[in-house]
Structure formats: C-alpha cells, structure tokens
Amino acid sequence: MSYTHAINNAKLSFSEVEKILEAGSLLSLPSETINNIQKSRAYLDKKIEATTEPIYGINTGFGSLYNKNIPKDQLEKLQENLVMSHACGMGAEVPQEIVRLILFLKIQSLSYGYSGVQVETVERLVAMFNKGMVPKIYEMGSLGASGDLAPLAHLSLPLIGLGEVYFQNKKISGEEILQLMNWEKLHLKSKEGLALLNGTQFMSAYGVWCLLHSQRILKLANIIGALSLDAFDGRIEAFDESVHRIRPHAGQIKVADEIKKILSGSEIISQSKKHVQDPYSFRCIPQVHGASDDAVQFVSKTFLTEINSVTDNPNVFPEEDKIISAGNFHGQPLALALDFLAIALSELGSISERRTYQLISGSRDLPNYLVANPGINSGLMIPQYTAASMVSQNKQLSTPASVDSIVSSNGQEDHVSMGANAATKAYKVVNNIYSILSVELITAAQALHFRRPLKTSPYVEKFVDTFREQVSFIETDRLLHEDLVKAEGFLRGVLI
C-alpha cells in the first residue's frame, strides 16, 4: 500500500520526508489544515475590502515598485503577471526528484495558515503531487533572497495553464495538462502569486536531498575507510577511546568507535606491524570524518527548522489582526549552511582520494597499482586520476556562494544570500563524493586480495563479498569505466 502523508502542523523529520518522496506516496489535506488556510484567506479578503491603505504585494507592486497602488479590479491580473514575469529561469533542468521535493515543501509552507492563499490553490498543488506531475524548472535564476523567485515561478506556471510538466513519462504543456485533467485554470487572488513565488523551497529541497545522502555518505566513508586501513595493513591504536576522550568532539568520538566496531575480529588489524604509525589519511580518519559528521549535524538542524517554517512574504496573522511585510524569505541561514555542507563533504572526498593514492603507491608490500604484473598492466593507475579530478572540482565548488551579494530590484533588495547557487553546488559535490568513494572502494577491495590468506573483519568481509557480486577482482587490464559505474551504483543502493 502507498504511504499517505497528512499535511498539518506536526513537525516534519527527515525520515518522514524520505517516506513522502518514495514512489507512489500521496498527500492529503485534513479538515483542520483546510480550516487554517480558509481562515487566513477570509481574513485577508475582509482586510482588503475594508481598507484603502497600501499593503505590500497585495494591492501594491513588487520589489522597488512597492509604491505603486493597484486597483481592486486588477489584483488578479497583478498576481498572474507576477508569475509570468518571474518565470525566467535558465541553465540545466532541476532533477525531477528535487522538483517533487520543492512541490511538497511549498504545499507544506502554504498550509500553516500564514500565507493568505485559497484552499483551491493548495488543493491543485496537492493534486499535481499525487498524480506524479513534475513541473519543468531551471537551475539558475534565484538569488536566494526574495524567495526562490524564478524557480518557484516555473513551479507555479501550470496552475495558470502555462509552462511545462513531466507527466507519465512525457513532457506536456501547462495548457494541455488542464485539458487532460479537465481542470480549470486557477484565478489567483490577491497575494497568491507572491505567496507561491516567495519562499525558500528551492534551496530547502536541494539541502534536504543533500542531507539525506550525506547521512549515507558518512556511513560509507567510515566503512570504506576502515577497509582501506586494513588493506593498507594500518594500525588500530589511533582509534583508541583514550585518545578521543581527551579531545571529545562528538563526531570524532563517534567515528573512532565506528571504525573499531567495523574492524572488530580482523586478523589483519591485530597482526604485529613493522611500522609505528600511518599516514594522516588513515590515522586521522576520526578527526577528519568526525569533523564532517559534526558539520552535517549542524546543517541538519538548520534545515529541519527551515522545512517546518513559513517563508513567504508578507505574513498574515488573522488572530492578531496583522499583515506584516518582513524578510522570512531571505536564504542567509541556508546559504551559510549549504556552503558549510559542501566544504565538509569535500573533505571526505579529499581524504578518500589520499587513501586511494597510498594503496596504489607500492607501499606496505602491495604491488604497484595493485596488479600482479604491472607494466603490461596499468591496473588501478588511472582511477586515482579520476578521483583527483573530482576532488579538485569539489574544492572549486566549495568556494562559498554566501560571501557574495549583487544588488537587485533597483536597490530595494540590496543584500542577497546566493543560497540557490550554494544549493546547486552542494548537490554536485554530493554526487562527486559517491564517485570518489567508488574509486576508493574498488582500490581497497583490490588491495585486500593481496593480504590473503589473512582476513579482515566479518563485517568488512561480508561487505566486500556483496560488492564482488557487482565488481569482480581485476586480474588484468579491462574497461574500468564500467566497474566504476557499477561501484557507484552499489554505494547508492547497498544496505548499510
């Protein structure tokens, strides 16, 4: 049976979001949520009818045009024009799994009852989600400040019969979707276009996706790092609890403990060693992986707050008889967090590539490039190049976006977060990390073969055996691209 999530005020968790994103999951609007939306809309309608005072974005223009009053008979046209004029995204298309998450987060934010939208608008968005419709959105266009304006405008176009959506494996125009579903074009009321476009759902969706994968990547980095340590005939003393008790960073303690558990029962790790210490890429796994783990936990807290928030503008408070124009759409908390996340994950890739390099270097009685007959065979020489290229790219992608700001809207929006750029950069870093770890996995599993007949731990032996069902031991040179693709697929799907 498919999972149905009821849109309400209960706090969202990452595990709940994961379930919502599973194929076939559905959304519902309980009566209490509908009442909250209706109450906000009814208050707004009454307020507009009773006042001649300007209320930003409701009976005025937008941005630097805030001082232009709009007649009541033009309010619907104002909102429709807003959606059309702001749909000017460029660049690559946003992946459909991210768009589906954007759509859900927009529904969630509008449903708290502080946005003044019609119930019909939220119901249409829910119907789009439930029917598997994915609007076509572009990567570039948001400054991450006055909401994610351009991408959210593209998300909203199908409501008024414009734009394009992916539906049942076809790309269909917004007009065709209305005809196909026998839907009427939505007539946006005052503030609705602004409520749809203001908000941080583009940044938030990318961030949540990255964090869901970051939790997997942290576990994989520890497992593969432990495998590399054993394949390199490394020492376990650097993971002793006594060492980390006197420098008690939470992530450092956690990683050291995990590595010891992963290698518990290894014949290799427990044998006597010729060397008294290991290179930093092995010895400092707790300190480096642990610091990245701590960073991911910090970023997770930021995004959990954000996806349980209202981020459009102005905000409508029926109980307090207030309509307030403020700045909840500003992406600064997300921009800083996304930049931090990209840096933290890049470091996991950087140290992974160094372990790969050490394993192919001919050290510790391992053959050069991990083949029995180097020379005629290049072995695992070039996968390290591939990892190095992605590590270098990640360093470039980790240059913070949040330190930049470009004035927009004739100076009215004079400080922006650039959080959308931080989001798309972090997404690319995450995907690169999977590839970098796949290179290390192939290399470490290959190196382990040369330690036989000694065995590593039961946990790692099982992990490697499962991996060997996808990628076999490399006896002689072969087309390694196919192995790398299989290894990355394994990392994305293996149960850990």
C-alpha positions as CSV (number, residue, x, y, z in Angstrom):
1,M,0.0,0.0,0.0
2,S,1.2,3.5,-0.8
3,Y,2.0,5.9,2.1
4,T,-0.2,8.9,2.6
5,H,1.1,11.9,4.5
6,A,-1.4,14.3,6.0
7,I,-0.3,17.9,5.6
8,N,-0.5,19.5,9.1
9,N,1.4,21.5,11.7
10,A,3.2,18.4,13.1
11,K,7.0,18.8,12.9
12,L,8.5,17.2,9.9
13,S,11.5,14.9,10.2
14,F,14.0,13.8,7.6
15,S,12.7,10.2,7.9
16,E,9.1,11.5,7.2
17,V,10.3,13.4,4.1
18,E,12.1,10.3,2.9
19,K,8.8,8.4,3.0
20,I,7.0,11.2,1.3
21,L,9.5,11.1,-1.6
22,E,9.1,7.3,-2.2
23,A,7.4,6.4,-5.4
24,G,3.6,6.3,-5.1
25,S,3.4,8.3,-1.8
26,L,0.4,10.6,-1.6
27,L,-0.5,13.8,0.3
28,S,-3.8,14.7,2.0
29,L,-5.3,17.9,3.4
30,P,-7.1,17.2,6.7
31,S,-10.1,19.4,7.7
32,E,-8.0,21.2,10.3
33,T,-5.4,22.2,7.7
34,I,-8.1,23.4,5.3
35,N,-9.7,25.5,8.1
36,N,-6.3,27.2,8.8
37,I,-5.9,28.0,5.1
38,Q,-9.5,29.3,4.8
39,K,-9.3,31.4,8.0
40,S,-6.2,33.2,6.6
41,R,-7.8,33.8,3.2
42,A,-11.1,35.0,4.7
43,Y,-9.2,37.5,7.0
44,L,-7.2,38.8,4.0
45,D,-10.3,39.3,1.8
46,K,-12.0,41.2,4.6
47,K,-9.0,43.3,5.2
48,I,-8.6,44.3,1.6
49,E,-12.3,45.1,1.3
50,A,-12.2,47.4,4.4
51,T,-9.0,49.4,3.7
52,T,-7.7,51.8,1.2
53,E,-4.2,51.7,2.8
54,P,-1.4,50.1,0.7
55,I,-0.4,46.6,1.8
56,Y,2.8,45.4,0.2
57,G,2.3,42.8,-2.6
58,I,-1.4,42.6,-2.1
59,N,-2.6,45.9,-3.5
60,T,0.8,47.3,-4.5
61,G,3.6,46.5,-7.0
62,F,6.5,44.3,-6.1
63,G,10.1,45.0,-5.1
64,S,11.1,48.5,-5.9
65,L,7.5,49.0,-7.3
66,Y,6.1,48.8,-3.8
67,N,4.9,52.4,-4.0
68,K,2.6,51.7,-7.0
69,N,-1.0,51.2,-5.8
70,I,-3.1,48.6,-7.8
71,P,-6.9,49.0,-8.2
72,K,-9.0,46.2,-6.8
73,D,-10.3,45.1,-10.2
74,Q,-6.6,44.5,-11.3
75,L,-5.5,42.4,-8.3
76,E,-5.9,39.0,-10.1
77,K,-4.1,40.3,-13.1
78,L,-1.3,41.6,-10.8
79,Q,-0.7,38.1,-9.4
80,E,-0.8,36.4,-12.8
81,N,1.6,38.9,-14.3
82,L,3.9,38.3,-11.3
83,V,4.1,34.5,-12.0
84,M,4.6,35.0,-15.7
85,S,7.2,37.8,-15.5
86,H,9.3,36.0,-12.9
87,A,9.4,32.7,-14.8
88,C,12.8,33.5,-16.4
89,G,15.0,30.6,-15.2
90,M,17.9,29.4,-17.3
91,G,20.5,26.7,-17.3
92,A,20.1,23.0,-16.7
93,E,16.8,21.5,-15.7
94,V,16.4,20.7,-12.0
95,P,16.3,16.9,-11.4
96,Q,12.8,15.7,-11.1
97,E,13.3,14.2,-7.6
98,I,14.3,17.6,-6.4
99,V,11.3,19.3,-8.1
100,R,9.0,16.8,-6.4
101,L,10.5,17.8,-3.1
102,I,10.2,21.5,-3.9
103,L,6.5,20.9,-4.7
104,F,5.9,19.2,-1.3
105,L,7.7,21.8,0.7
106,K,5.7,24.6,-1.0
107,I,2.5,22.8,-0.1
108,Q,3.6,22.4,3.5
109,S,4.6,26.0,3.9
110,L,1.4,27.4,2.4
111,S,-0.7,25.1,4.7
112,Y,0.3,26.6,8.0
113,G,-2.3,29.4,7.6
114,Y,0.0,32.5,7.4
115,S,0.1,32.9,3.6
116,G,-3.5,34.0,2.7
117,V,-3.9,31.6,-0.2
118,Q,-7.1,29.9,-1.4
119,V,-7.7,26.4,-0.5
120,E,-8.2,25.7,-4.2
121,T,-4.6,26.7,-4.9
122,V,-3.2,24.3,-2.3
123,E,-5.6,21.5,-3.4
124,R,-4.3,21.9,-7.0
125,L,-0.7,21.6,-5.9
126,V,-1.6,18.5,-3.9
127,A,-3.3,17.0,-6.9
128,M,-0.2,17.7,-9.0
129,F,1.9,15.9,-6.5
130,N,-0.4,12.9,-6.1
131,K,-0.7,12.4,-9.8
132,G,3.1,12.5,-10.3
133,M,3.2,15.7,-12.2
134,V,6.7,17.4,-12.1
135,P,6.9,21.0,-13.4
136,K,9.9,21.8,-15.5
137,I,12.2,24.1,-13.5
138,Y,15.7,25.5,-14.3
139,E,18.7,25.7,-12.0
140,M,19.6,29.4,-12.5
141,G,17.6,32.5,-11.6
142,S,17.3,32.6,-7.8
143,L,19.4,35.0,-5.7
144,G,18.2,33.2,-2.6
145,A,16.8,36.3,-1.0
146,S,13.3,37.5,-2.0
147,G,12.4,33.8,-2.1
148,D,13.5,31.5,-4.9
149,L,11.5,33.6,-7.3
150,A,12.4,32.3,-10.8
151,P,12.3,28.5,-10.0
152,L,9.1,28.8,-7.9
153,A,7.5,30.8,-10.7
154,H,8.2,27.9,-13.1
155,L,6.8,25.6,-10.5
156,S,3.6,27.7,-10.4
157,L,3.0,28.2,-14.1
158,P,0.9,25.0,-14.6
159,L,-1.6,26.4,-12.2
160,I,-2.5,29.1,-14.8
161,G,-2.1,26.8,-17.8
162,L,1.4,27.8,-18.7
163,G,4.9,26.2,-18.5
164,E,5.6,22.5,-18.9
165,V,5.3,19.4,-16.7
166,Y,6.6,15.9,-16.9
167,F,3.6,13.5,-16.6
168,Q,3.5,9.8,-17.3
169,N,7.0,9.9,-18.9
170,K,6.0,12.7,-21.3
171,K,6.7,16.5,-21.3
172,I,3.3,18.2,-21.6
173,S,2.4,21.9,-21.7
174,G,0.5,23.5,-18.9
175,E,-2.4,24.2,-21.2
176,E,-2.5,20.5,-22.3
177,I,-2.5,19.4,-18.6
178,L,-5.6,21.5,-17.9
179,Q,-7.4,19.9,-20.8
180,L,-6.2,16.4,-20.0
181,M,-7.2,16.6,-16.3
182,N,-10.4,18.6,-17.1
183,W,-9.1,21.3,-14.7
184,E,-10.0,25.0,-14.8
185,K,-7.2,27.5,-14.9
186,L,-6.8,28.9,-11.4
187,H,-7.7,32.5,-10.9
188,L,-5.1,33.8,-8.4
189,K,-6.5,36.1,-5.8
190,S,-4.6,38.9,-4.1
191,K,-1.2,37.9,-2.7
192,E,-1.4,34.4,-4.1
193,G,1.3,34.8,-6.8
194,L,3.6,36.3,-4.2
195,A,2.9,33.5,-1.7
196,L,3.7,31.0,-4.4
197,L,7.0,32.7,-5.5
198,N,8.3,33.9,-2.2
199,G,9.8,31.1,-0.1
200,T,13.0,29.1,0.2
201,Q,11.7,25.8,-1.1
202,F,14.3,25.6,-4.0
203,M,17.2,26.0,-1.5
204,S,15.5,23.8,1.1
205,A,14.7,20.9,-1.3
206,Y,18.3,20.8,-2.5
207,G,19.6,21.0,1.0
208,V,17.3,18.2,2.3
209,W,18.3,16.0,-0.6
210,C,21.9,16.6,0.1
211,L,21.5,15.9,3.8
212,L,19.6,12.6,3.2
213,H,22.5,11.5,1.1
214,S,25.1,12.9,3.5
215,Q,24.0,10.6,6.2
216,R,24.6,7.6,3.8
217,I,27.9,9.1,2.7
218,L,29.2,9.4,6.2
219,K,28.5,5.8,6.9
220,L,30.0,4.7,3.6
221,A,33.1,6.8,4.2
222,N,33.7,5.1,7.5
223,I,33.2,1.6,6.1
224,I,35.4,2.1,3.1
225,G,38.0,4.0,5.2
226,A,38.1,1.0,7.6
227,L,38.5,-1.3,4.6
228,S,41.4,0.8,3.3
229,L,43.0,0.9,6.7
230,D,43.1,-2.9,6.9
231,A,44.1,-3.3,3.2
232,F,47.0,-0.9,3.9
233,D,48.0,-3.0,7.0
234,G,47.3,0.0,9.2
235,R,47.3,0.3,13.0
236,I,44.2,0.5,15.2
237,E,45.8,2.4,18.2
238,A,44.8,5.8,16.7
239,F,41.2,4.8,17.2
240,D,41.5,4.0,20.9
241,E,38.9,5.6,23.1
242,S,41.5,7.1,25.4
243,V,42.8,9.3,22.6
244,H,39.4,10.7,21.8
245,R,38.3,11.1,25.4
246,I,40.8,13.9,25.9
247,R,39.6,15.7,22.7
248,P,35.9,15.0,23.0
249,H,34.4,16.3,19.8
250,A,31.2,14.3,19.3
251,G,31.9,13.4,15.6
252,Q,35.5,12.4,16.4
253,I,34.4,10.0,19.2
254,K,31.6,8.6,17.1
255,V,33.8,7.8,14.1
256,A,36.6,6.3,16.1
257,D,34.1,4.0,17.8
258,E,32.5,3.1,14.5
259,I,35.9,2.2,12.8
260,K,36.8,-0.1,15.8
261,K,33.4,-1.8,15.5
262,I,33.7,-2.2,11.8
263,L,37.1,-3.8,12.1
264,S,36.3,-6.0,15.1
265,G,37.6,-9.5,14.6
266,S,40.0,-8.6,11.8
267,E,43.1,-10.8,11.6
268,I,44.9,-8.2,9.6
269,I,44.4,-5.3,12.1
270,S,45.5,-7.4,15.0
271,Q,48.8,-8.7,13.5
272,S,52.1,-7.2,14.5
273,K,53.2,-4.2,12.4
274,K,56.6,-3.2,11.1
275,H,55.7,0.5,11.0
276,V,55.0,2.6,14.1
277,Q,52.4,5.0,12.6
278,D,50.2,5.5,9.5
279,P,49.8,8.5,7.1
280,Y,47.3,11.1,8.2
281,S,44.7,9.9,5.7
282,F,44.4,6.7,7.8
283,R,45.5,7.8,11.2
284,C,43.3,10.9,11.3
285,I,40.1,9.4,10.0
286,P,38.3,10.1,13.3
287,Q,39.4,13.8,13.3
288,V,38.5,14.4,9.6
289,H,35.4,12.2,9.2
290,G,34.3,13.3,12.6
291,A,34.5,17.0,11.8
292,S,32.5,16.4,8.7
293,D,29.9,14.5,10.7
294,D,29.6,17.4,13.2
295,A,29.1,19.8,10.3
296,V,26.3,17.6,8.8
297,Q,24.5,17.5,12.2
298,F,24.7,21.3,12.4
299,V,23.4,21.8,8.9
300,S,20.6,19.2,9.6
301,K,19.3,21.3,12.5
302,T,19.2,24.4,10.3
303,F,17.2,22.6,7.6
304,L,14.8,20.9,10.0
305,T,14.0,24.4,11.3
306,E,13.5,25.7,7.7
307,I,11.2,23.0,6.4
308,N,9.0,23.5,9.4
309,S,8.7,27.2,8.7
310,V,6.7,29.8,6.8
311,T,9.0,31.7,4.4
312,D,6.8,33.8,2.1
313,N,6.0,37.5,2.5
314,P,4.0,39.3,3.7
315,N,2.8,37.1,6.6
316,V,-0.8,37.1,7.5
317,F,-1.8,36.8,11.2
318,P,-5.6,36.6,11.5
319,E,-5.7,36.1,15.3
320,E,-3.5,39.2,15.8
321,D,-5.1,41.3,13.1
322,K,-1.7,41.8,11.4
323,I,-0.3,41.7,8.0
324,I,3.5,42.2,8.2
325,S,6.0,42.6,5.4
326,A,9.3,41.3,6.6
327,G,12.1,39.0,5.4
328,N,11.5,35.3,6.2
329,F,12.2,34.6,2.5
330,H,15.9,35.5,2.9
331,G,18.1,32.5,2.5
332,Q,21.1,33.5,4.6
333,P,20.7,30.6,7.2
334,L,20.5,28.1,4.3
335,A,23.3,29.7,2.2
336,L,25.8,29.6,5.1
337,A,24.7,26.0,6.0
338,L,24.9,24.8,2.4
339,D,28.4,26.3,1.9
340,F,29.5,24.6,5.2
341,L,28.0,21.3,4.0
342,A,29.8,21.4,0.6
343,I,33.1,22.1,2.4
344,A,32.5,19.3,4.9
345,L,31.7,16.7,2.2
346,S,34.5,17.8,0.0
347,E,36.9,16.9,2.8
348,L,35.5,13.4,2.9
349,G,36.4,13.1,-0.8
350,S,39.8,14.7,-0.3
351,I,40.9,12.3,2.3
352,S,39.4,9.4,0.4
353,E,41.5,10.1,-2.7
354,R,44.6,10.3,-0.5
355,R,43.9,6.8,0.8
356,T,43.4,5.6,-2.8
357,Y,46.8,7.1,-3.7
358,Q,48.5,5.4,-0.8
359,L,47.1,2.0,-1.7
360,I,48.3,2.1,-5.3
361,S,51.8,3.5,-4.4
362,G,53.5,0.2,-3.9
363,S,53.8,0.7,-0.2
364,R,53.4,-1.9,2.6
365,D,54.2,-4.9,0.4
366,L,51.4,-4.1,-2.1
367,P,52.2,-4.2,-5.8
368,N,52.3,-1.0,-7.8
369,Y,48.8,-0.1,-9.0
370,L,47.5,-3.3,-7.4
371,V,48.0,-5.7,-10.3
372,A,50.1,-8.9,-10.2
373,N,52.0,-8.0,-13.4
374,P,52.5,-4.1,-13.5
375,G,54.0,-2.8,-16.7
376,I,52.0,-4.8,-19.2
377,N,49.0,-3.9,-17.0
378,S,48.4,-0.4,-15.7
379,G,46.0,-1.7,-13.1
380,L,44.4,1.0,-10.9
381,M,46.7,3.8,-12.0
382,I,44.1,6.0,-13.7
383,P,41.0,5.7,-11.4
384,Q,43.1,7.7,-9.0
385,Y,43.4,10.4,-11.7
386,T,39.6,10.3,-12.0
387,A,39.2,10.7,-8.2
388,A,41.7,13.5,-8.2
389,S,39.8,15.4,-10.9
390,M,36.6,15.3,-8.9
391,V,38.3,16.2,-5.6
392,S,39.8,19.2,-7.4
393,Q,36.4,20.2,-8.8
394,N,34.8,19.8,-5.3
395,K,37.4,22.2,-3.9
396,Q,36.3,24.7,-6.6
397,L,32.6,24.1,-5.8
398,S,33.3,24.6,-2.1
399,T,34.2,28.3,-2.7
400,P,31.4,29.9,-0.6
401,A,28.5,31.4,-2.5
402,S,27.2,33.1,0.6
403,V,30.0,35.6,0.7
404,D,28.7,37.2,-2.5
405,S,25.8,39.6,-2.9
406,I,24.6,41.5,-6.0
407,V,22.1,44.3,-5.6
408,S,18.7,43.7,-7.4
409,S,15.3,45.4,-7.8
410,N,16.7,48.9,-8.1
411,G,18.4,48.7,-4.7
412,Q,15.3,47.6,-2.8
413,E,16.8,44.1,-2.5
414,D,20.3,45.3,-1.7
415,H,21.6,42.2,0.1
416,V,21.0,38.7,-1.2
417,S,22.2,35.3,0.1
418,M,23.1,33.5,-3.2
419,G,21.8,30.4,-1.4
420,A,20.4,28.9,-4.6
421,N,23.9,28.8,-6.0
422,A,25.2,27.3,-2.8
423,A,22.4,24.7,-3.1
424,T,23.2,23.6,-6.6
425,K,26.9,23.5,-5.8
426,A,26.4,21.3,-2.8
427,Y,24.3,18.9,-5.0
428,K,27.2,18.5,-7.4
429,V,29.6,17.9,-4.5
430,V,27.4,15.1,-3.1
431,N,27.3,13.3,-6.5
432,N,31.0,13.7,-6.9
433,I,31.6,12.1,-3.4
434,Y,29.8,9.0,-4.5
435,S,32.1,8.7,-7.4
436,I,35.2,9.3,-5.4
437,L,34.3,6.8,-2.8
438,S,33.6,4.2,-5.5
439,V,37.2,4.6,-6.7
440,E,38.4,4.0,-3.1
441,L,36.2,1.0,-2.7
442,I,37.5,-0.6,-5.9
443,T,41.0,0.1,-4.9
444,A,40.7,-1.1,-1.3
445,A,38.9,-4.3,-2.2
446,Q,41.6,-5.0,-4.8
447,A,44.4,-4.4,-2.2
448,L,42.7,-6.6,0.3
449,H,43.2,-9.6,-2.1
450,F,47.0,-9.2,-1.6
451,R,46.7,-9.7,2.2
452,R,45.3,-13.2,1.8
453,P,45.2,-15.7,3.4
454,L,44.6,-13.3,6.3
455,K,41.1,-12.0,6.6
456,T,39.6,-8.7,7.6
457,S,36.7,-8.4,10.0
458,P,33.5,-10.5,9.4
459,Y,31.6,-7.2,8.7
460,V,34.0,-6.0,6.1
461,E,34.4,-9.5,4.5
462,K,30.6,-9.6,4.0
463,F,30.6,-6.0,2.6
464,V,33.3,-6.9,0.1
465,D,31.7,-10.2,-0.8
466,T,28.5,-8.3,-1.6
467,F,30.4,-5.8,-3.6
468,R,32.2,-8.6,-5.5
469,E,28.8,-9.7,-6.8
470,Q,28.8,-6.4,-8.8
471,V,32.5,-5.9,-9.5
472,S,34.9,-8.8,-9.7
473,F,38.7,-8.8,-8.8
474,I,40.8,-7.2,-11.6
475,E,43.2,-9.9,-12.9
476,T,44.4,-7.9,-15.9
477,D,43.5,-4.6,-17.5
478,R,39.9,-4.2,-18.6
479,L,37.4,-1.4,-19.3
480,L,37.4,0.2,-15.8
481,H,34.6,2.8,-16.6
482,E,32.1,0.0,-16.3
483,D,33.5,-1.1,-13.0
484,L,33.3,2.5,-11.7
485,V,29.7,2.9,-12.7
486,K,28.8,-0.4,-11.1
487,A,30.7,0.5,-7.9
488,E,28.9,3.9,-7.6
489,G,25.5,2.2,-8.2
490,F,26.4,-0.3,-5.4
491,L,27.2,2.6,-3.0
492,R,23.9,4.4,-3.7
493,G,21.9,1.2,-3.1
494,V,23.6,-1.1,-0.7
495,L,22.0,-1.7,2.7
496,I,24.3,-0.3,5.4
